[in-house]
């Protein structure tokens, strides 16, 4: 059985953060932290340059599944420390099917919680490229 997992993306704290700020601090929320994901340890790749199977995986993530492997949607630990440091549970991994492979292969999409914070690896976490959805 393939289980459905909804991607844990958070686009904004919205009204709850504003209300909490007013109640605790007595003022509005200001955007002092960077909102774009850091790309210091990764390269970048245009969405259009990804293999078609990566497009399929990204479409499944947006749809919330169903995913082809039970491991899809599980927490990615970032043990290699190549992605920006975040708390456990921030990143999740998904298989990018490799034609001709008898197993999951080496290709993955790793998502962060920010909108369009998708990383592609073709070499099983040896390197990552942040997907640029605008090209």
Secondary structure, 3 states (H helix, E strand, C coil): CCCCCCCCCCCCCHHHHHHHHHHHCCCCCCCCCCCCCCCCCCEEEEHHHCCHHHHHHHHHHHHCCCCCCCCCCEECCCCCCCCCCCCCCCCEEEECCCCCCCCCCCCEEEECCCCCCEEEECCCCCCCEEEECCC
